[in-house]
């Protein structure tokens, strides 16, 4: 390989790919025995676009929800992307999520994400993003993750453009499975205002049980809000 050619590792196939100005484009190597018994490389153009290849290689700790959607950690260094997302879908999020009102720029987004990074470092609450075709379209979190008591509370949100694909249910089910089966939590809670029919439907699809309503438990959008409590216990999970 010449000095002006750049190696690109394919993390899915283990083959070596390189960009070559001399050959014009990106190529990959395949082992082939030579008459002398040594392995030589044959070169042929790669059909897969390089941006998709690179993204697949550098994405860490992701869980595929579908072929095009992925759940992965949402961290402080992504504050600009998160702030832009909130600004783009604020009218959709604001009726349900208090943080949609105060995340207005990269600094406020970074402060919000840093709080979750700090609690995660102590094995507490944590936050994730949902990317669809590489674009941030939603998220999920453990607002509370109390290991000593075995109780956690989770929530999921999604932009209008990404709805209708079952992503909220898939993300919520993955979080619940991880909490109950991997971390040994005993109880996963889902708290929702009675007017949020979509969120209540997700709780039912997860097999959660309705346990009651906290009446006028907090002030939001100029009124006292009720919260329904839905929960799934480790002993109830299929």
N, C-alpha and C positions, 0 to 999 in steps of 0.2 A: 504494500500500500504506500502511495507517495505521501510526502510531507504535507501537501495541501488537501489531503482527504481526511474527513472527520468521521470517527466511529460513532455509531448510534446503536445502543443495545436494545433489542426487542425483548421486553420482560415477559412476553407471552410465549414466544417460540424458542428463545435462547440463541437465535441466530444473530450474527453481527451484520449491521447495516451501515453504510457510509455514504456521505455526500461527496461527490467527486466532480470538481469543475472540469477535469479532463474528459470524463465520460459523459458529462451532461446530465445532472440529476442525482437521484438517490438510488443506491444499489444494495443488494444483499449478497452474502457469501454462503455457499453450500459446500460441504466437504465432498471431494471426489478423488478416489485413489488414482495416483499417477503410475505410469509404467515402472518407475523406480520404487514403488511401494510407499511413497510419501503422499500426504493429503494435500491437494491443491484446491484453490478456490475458483469457482465459476461465478461470473457476475451477470446479473440480469436486473432490469428495472423493477422497482417495487410499485405495486398498484395502490397500496394503502397510502393516503395522504399523511405527510409527516406530522402536522399538528395533532391529529387524532392519535398517532403513535406516541408522540411525546407526552400527551396528556395521560394516556394509559400507563406510562412508565413512572410518572412523577406523582400521581395521586396516591396519598397514603391513607390507610385506615378507613377506606370506603366500603360501604355495603350496597350492592346493587339491588334496588327496589324493582326495577324493570330493565329492559335492554337499554333504555335511554335515560333512566333516572337513578341517581345515586344519593345515598345518605352518608354524610361524613362530617367530622367536627367543624364547627364554625368558630374561628379563633380571632384574637385581637388584630392580627396582621391583615385580616380580611375586612377591617372596619369600613373602608371605602366602598367595597362591593356591597356590604350589608346596608350601609346608609343609602346607597343608590337604589337598592331593592325596596327599602321601606318607603322612600320618597315616591317610587313608581307605583306602589300598590297601597299607599296610605289610606285612601278612601275605603278600600275593602277591609283593611285590618283595624282601623280606628274604632269601629263600633264594639269590638270585642277585646282588644289587647291594649292595655294602658301604655306599654312602651312604644306603641306606634305614634303616640302623641309627643314624646320627648326625644326620640331619636331623629334628629334633624340635620345632622352633618357627621363627618367622619369622627370628630372628637367625641360626640355623645355616643355614637355607635361603639367606638373603642372602649369607652368607660363601661358601657353595658356588657360588652363581650369580656372585658377584663374581670368583671365581677364573677362571671361564670368560670373563667379560667382559674381564678383564685379558689372558688369553692370546689372545683374539680380537683385541684391539687391537694385538697383535704378530703377527697373521696365524697364530695357532696354533689350539689346540682351541677348540671353540664348542659351544653347547648350544641345543636347540630344544624347543618343546612341541608336542604334538598335541592340538588342541581338537576335540571332537565336539559339534555343536549348541551351540557356545559354552562348553562345559565342558571343563576340562583333564582329559584321559584318558590321557595318555602323554607320551613324549618321545623324543628322539634326540640323539646327540652325536657329535662327533669328539673322542674322548679324546686322541688324538694327531693333530696335523696339521703335519707337518714338510716345509715347502716345499723347503728345500735338497736333501733326500734324495728327495723325491717320494713319501713314504710316509705314510699316515694309517691310523688305526684308528677304526672307528665302532661304535656300539651303538644299539639301539632297545628301548624297553619300552612296555608298554601295560597298562591296568587290565583286569580280567576282564570288566567290562561292555561294553568296546569290542572284545573279541576276536571273531574269526570274520568280519571284514569285509575282511581282507587289508591292514589299515592298516600293520602292521609292515613287510611286504614293500614296499608302496608308498613308505613313508618311506625305507627303506633304499635302494631303487633310486634315488630322487631324490637322496639324498646321494651315492651312488656316481657317478651321472651327473654331478653338479655337480663333484665332486672330479676325475674323470678327463677330462671333456670341456671343462669351463669353466676349471678351475684348472690343468689339465695335470699332475695327479699321476700317478704311474706305478703305484702299488700301494695297494689298499684292503684292510685286514685286518679280520677278524671273529674275535674270540676268545671262546670259549664253553666252559663246563664240559661234560664228556661226558654228564652226566645231563640236560642241558637240550635235550630232543629238539625242542621247538618252535623254538628258536633255530638249531639245526643245520639244520632243514628250511628256514628262511629263507635261510641261506647257500647251500644247494643251489639254491633257486629263483632266486637272484641269479646263478647260474652260477659260483660260487666253487669253488676247488679245495682239498681237504683236504691240508695240507702236513705235518702231524705233531702230536704232543702234547708239551707241556712238562709233565713229570711233577712233581707236588707243588711247583709253582712259587710258591705263596703260601698263607698261612694265612688261613682264613676259616671262620666258624661252628664253631670248635673243632677243625678238621682241616686237614691240608695238601691243597690242591686242585690237580687237573690242569687244564690248559687246552688245548683243541684250537685249532689255528690254521688258519683258512680265509682264502683271499685271492683277489682278482680283480685281474688286471693290465690295463693300458690296451690291450695288444695282444690281450687275450682278450675284450674287451667287444664285444658286437654293435652 
